[in-house]
Amino acid sequence: MNKILKNIINKSSINNVFKTSFNGGISSSSYLNNNIIIKSYNVQQPQQQQQRYYSSFEDDLSPKKLKEKILENETEEIRDFVRSQRLTKKTASPLEGMNRKERRKMTTKLYRNPDNLIRGGIVSPQPLIPEHIKKPKYVLGEPVIDFEIDDPIEIHTTESIEHMRVVGKMAKEVLEYAGTLVRPGITTDEIDKLVHQDIIKRGAYPSPLGYKGFPKSICTSINEVLCHGIPDDRPLEFGDIVKIDVTLYYNGYHGDTCATFPVGEIDSSSKRLIEATEKALYAAIGEVKDGALFNKIGKKIQLVANKYSLSVTPEFTGHGIGQLFHTAPFIFQCANEFDTVMKEGMIFTIEPVLVESTSPYAEWKMWDDNWTVSSREGGWSAQFEHTILVTKDGYEILTK
């Protein structure tokens, strides 16, 4: 932890700030206190179909206003903290994120199709896993212990790196297959079922299934849903964009990747959003090398976001990965001054989420399923992700 951070907030404040943070897509609730653990979910017990009644519409939010107010306050704490970590020279201040012309253009993009805001659909029973498939420990009943911001970072051995190459390649192939399924009329539940079957045929386990209660094998996040969308019975519509996040567990190791796919022909704003987010990912990857600071990743992502007048999402981070789904380090995907150094043999994900918004920091809300996160303004979002190995001379993309 650097000196700037120590001067800004103490350990207990960090625990508060990250209550609503995510470890690369999974809630980091260990920050409620240092010893909390989350019981895993037994995926071998199918549930009944569930109708979800919350959505991106403001009027459909949960009546638990007190809980929502608390979450809003905690989110603002995170933003205040990240703002205090911002650079002053290479990135715009919160007031300079977009000029007035860009703001006017952006307001025409928001709610581009107000009748198509995403509502929660029916979630089908979760699939069973064949006995011969090796399962992660959290599926077998071992509690998940979330990592802390200052935990040591694993240096992978030659053997574990080879395992990560294998599962990374597999994750890449499954994501490519998922992309071929995207078309108008298909539901995300159908995509999930087909991808689940493909994963099982490979002898692998879909890592999200049962992780802290997540009920499906992949995440599917449509349009203004930022991330962690649960596959359901809503058909994809012509002009949508959908983010598909795939993680596999194979021979004791996890491989994680994500991409955004167009549904039929999409508008120019959506194309621009997807293009910018993919550029942000590869610009950030280009900063990876032995001896470099992790904060270079977030700075590069924010520079690309500012260039395109898009917003970043400080609360959603990349993460270390290996035998555990999520582990140190946090990969902040916005400008920051954390002074942790990359070392050869480290493996982690970089997974920027960029959002159409009139603010440099996207406002978001959590649905009542405690997973789905959508834009408050209604702006659409895109995400791309790779699992990266730090090498002696730079990096290796394990999921490409």
N, C-alpha and C positions, 0 to 999 in steps of 0.2 A: 504494500500500500504506500503511495507516495506522500510526500510532506504536505502537498496542497490539500489532498483528501483529508489527512489527519487534522489540518487546521480548520476544515470546513465542517465536518461532522464526525462524531465519535462512533465507536463500535455499535452502541445501542441504536443510534440513529440509522446506521446502515441496515440493521435488522428491520427497522421500521420501513425504510425507504423501499426495500425490495420485497415487501409482503406481496405486492401484486406483480412483481417481475416474473419473467419466464426464463427458464434455462433452455434457450433454443427451442421454445415451443411447449415446455412443460412448467407448470407453476412452481416457482421457487419458494414454497411455503416454509422452508427451514428457517427463513428469516423472521418468523413469528417468535421463535426463540431458538437458541443454539442447539437444542437437543431434540427438536420435534421430528417425528418420523411419520410417514404416511403408509397406511396399510395398502397392500396391493389388492387388485381385483381378480377374482377367480374367473378366468375366461371360459371355463368349462361349464358354466351355468347359464344357458341361454335366457335372455330376458324377453318379456312380452314387447310387442311394438309400442312405441311411446310417441305421443303427439307432443311436439314442443310448441308453446304458444307465444314465444318471444321472438323478436325479429329486429331488423334494422329500423323499423318504424318507431319513432319516439313514443307514440301512444301505446305501443305494445310492450313497453318495458315492464319489468316486475314491479309490483306494488311495494316492494320492500325498499322504500325510499331512504330509510336510514342507512341500510347497508350500501346503497348506491352512493350516498353522500360520503360515507367513509372511504369508499374506493376512489372517489373523485379527489378527496383530500390527499390520499396516499399517492395517487398518480401525480398530483401537482408537486408533492415533495420530490418525486423522482425528477421531474422536469427542472425544478429549481436547482437540484444538485447537478444535473448534467449541464445546465446553462452555466453554472459556476465553473465548469471544467472546460468550457469552450475556448477555442483559439480566438485571438483578437485580430489577426492579420489575414489568414488564409481563408476564413469562412465568414459569412455574413452574420451580423447580429440578428436577434429575433425580429427586430423591426425592419431589417434590410433583406430579409429572406426573399421577398418578391417586390418588385416595383409596382406602381399602381396599374400600369398597363397589364402586367402579368396577372395581377389580382382580378382585374375585370375579365380577362380571358378565362381565368380559372373558374369564376362564378358561373360561366356558361357551361362548364364541364360538370360541375357538381349537380347531382340529381338529373343527369342527362336523360334518364328514363324513370321518372318518379313512380310510375306504375309497376316498376320492376324491382323495387327494393326487396332484398332477400328476407324471406320469412322462414322460420323453422318448419321443416316438414316432419313426416313420420320416419322414425328411426327403426329399422327392422331388427329382429333379434341378432345378436352377435354370433359369428360363426364358431364352430367347434374346431379344435386343433387335433389332428391325428396324434396318437400316442408316440409314434416314432420320431416326431419332430422335437428337436432339442429346444427347450423353452428357457427364457431368461429367468433369473432368480425371483424377480418381482412377481412373475406369474405363478411361481411355485409357493408363494406365501411369504417370501422374505421381504421385510419392509424396505421401502425406498428412503434413503437418507440423502437429502439434497446437499449439494456442495456449497461451500462458503467462498466468498470473494477472494480470500487470501489463502485458500488451500494450495498445497503443492501441486505442480503440474507434472503429469506422467511423461517420462521419456521412454518411448517404446523401444523394445528390443527388435533385433532382426526378425525373430520368429513372429512377434505380434504385428510387425509392419507387414509381413507377408500375408497374415490372416486378414489384415485390414484391406490389403489390395484385392483379395479375393471377394470379400463381402462388398467392397466399394464398387467393383465391376458389376457385381450382381445387382446392386441397388440401381446403378445406372441403367442396366438393361430392363429392369422392371419399370422404371420411370418412363423410359422410351416406349415400352408397351402400353403403359397407362395413357400416354399422349396419343397413341393411335386410336384409342377408344373415344376420344373427345369428339362429339358431334351434336348438333341440335337434336333434342328429343330424348337422349339417353339421360338417365338419372345418375346422380353421384353414387347412389346406393348400388346401382348396377355396375358402375366402374369399380367400386370397392370390392364387390363380390368376385369380379373377373380377375382383378389384381391379386386378391387374396388367393385364389386358386393357382395363379401363376407362381406366387411366392412359395406355396406349399409344394408344388411340383418340383421346385428347385431344392427342396429339402430344408428350406429356411423358415424362420418365424417372422411375422410382421410385428416389428417392435412396438408400435403404438398400441396394439390390441391388449387391453388390460393394464396399461401403464397408468397408474393412479386413477383407474376407472374409465379410461377412454374406451368407448364401445366399438370402435371400428379398426380396420387394418391400415388405413391411410387417412390423411387429412385432405379435405377438398374444400377450398375457400373461394367463393364466387364473388366477383365484382367488388363491392365495398366491404366484404368480409376480409379482414387483414390476414388472419391465420387461424389454425386449429378448428376449421369448419368440420362438422361431423357429417359424413355422407348420409343422405336421406332420399325421400321420394320426389324431390323437385327435379323436373326435367331441365336440362340445360337449354337455354334459348339462343337463337341466332343473335350474334353480337355480344354475347357474354364473354368474359375471360375467367378462367378457373386455374387456381393454384393447386397443384397436386404435390403433396409432401410424402415421400416414401422413405421408410427406414426398415432395414432388414437385420435380423439376428441370425448369424450362421457360424457354426463351430466356435461359439463363445464370444463373438465380436459383432458390433453394430456398424452399419454403413448408412449414411444419412444424405439425402439429396432432395431437391425440390426444383420445380420449374413452373412457369405460367404459360398456359395454352389458350389460344383464341378458339372461340366456338363459331365456326363459319367465318364470314367476313366481319371484321371489327372496325370501329371508327378510328380516325387518325389520332385522337387523343389516347385511345387505348394502345395503339401501336407505339406511340411515343413513350408512354408509361412503361411498357414492356421493354422497349429498347433501352431506356435509361436505367432500369433496374438491372438488366443483364450487364450493361456497361459498368455499373457501380460494383457488381460482384467481381468482375475480372480486373477492374482497376484496383480493388482491395487485395485480390489474390496476388497481384503484381508487387505488393509491398512485403510479401512473406519471404523471409530469409533468416538464416541463422544470425543472431545478434541484433535483429531489428526490434523496435518497440511495437507492442501490440496496438498502441494507440494510433499507429499509422493506418491501420485498417479502417477504423471509424472515421478518421479525418478524410481519407480518400472517398469513402462512401458519401459523406456529407458534402464534399466538394462537388461530386457528380449530381447529387440531389439538388443543390443550390443552382447549379448550372441549368438544370431543367425546370427550376421553380417547383420542385416537388418536396414533400415533407419526409422526414425520417421518423422512426419510431424507437426512441431510446430504451423503452422498457423491454423490447424483444431482442434477445442477444444470441450470438453464436455460442458455441460451447465445446469443451473437450469431449472426446468420444473414444471408445475402445471396447473393453469388456463391460463397461458401464455405458448406458444410453447417454447420460449427461454427467459431465464432470468438469473440473477446472481445466481451462480458465474461462471466465466470462469474456466474450468477444463483443465489446460495445460497438454498435454500428452507427455511431455518430461521433462528432468531434469530442475528444476527451484528452486528459493528460495523465492517464495511468502509465506507470513506468515499468511495467512487467516486460521482460525481454524474451523473445522467441529463441528457442534452442533446437538444434538438430534432433530429430526424433519425436518432437511434439506433433500431435494430431488433433485437429479441431475443425469445426465447421465455420464457414462464413455464409451468412444467409440474410442479406439486406431485404427489408420490406419498405418500399417507397409508396407514398400515398399522395393522391391529388388533394391538395388542401390550400387554404389561404394563409396558413401558418407554417413556419419551418418545422414545428413539432406537431405531428398529427394527433388530434383528439380522438379517443376511441372509447368504446363501452363493451363490457363483458355481458354476454347473454346469461340467462338463468341456468344453462347447462354447465356453466363454469368452464367452458372451453372456447366457444365461438366468440371472436373479437371482431367488431365491425367499426367502421369510421362513423364518427358522430356527424360529420358534415355531409356524409353520403358520397364522398370522393372514392373512386375506385383505387385499388392497390395491386401491386405486382410483387412477386418474390422469386428469387433464384437462390440456390444453395449448392455448395460443394463441400465435400470432406477433403481437407488439405493436410499433407505431410510436410513438415519443415525438413529440408535436406541441407547438405553441406553447402551446396551452390545456389540454393533458392527454395523451390517447392516442387511437390508432385501432387497433381489433382487425382485423388483416388476414386472419384466417382465420375470420371470423364473418359 
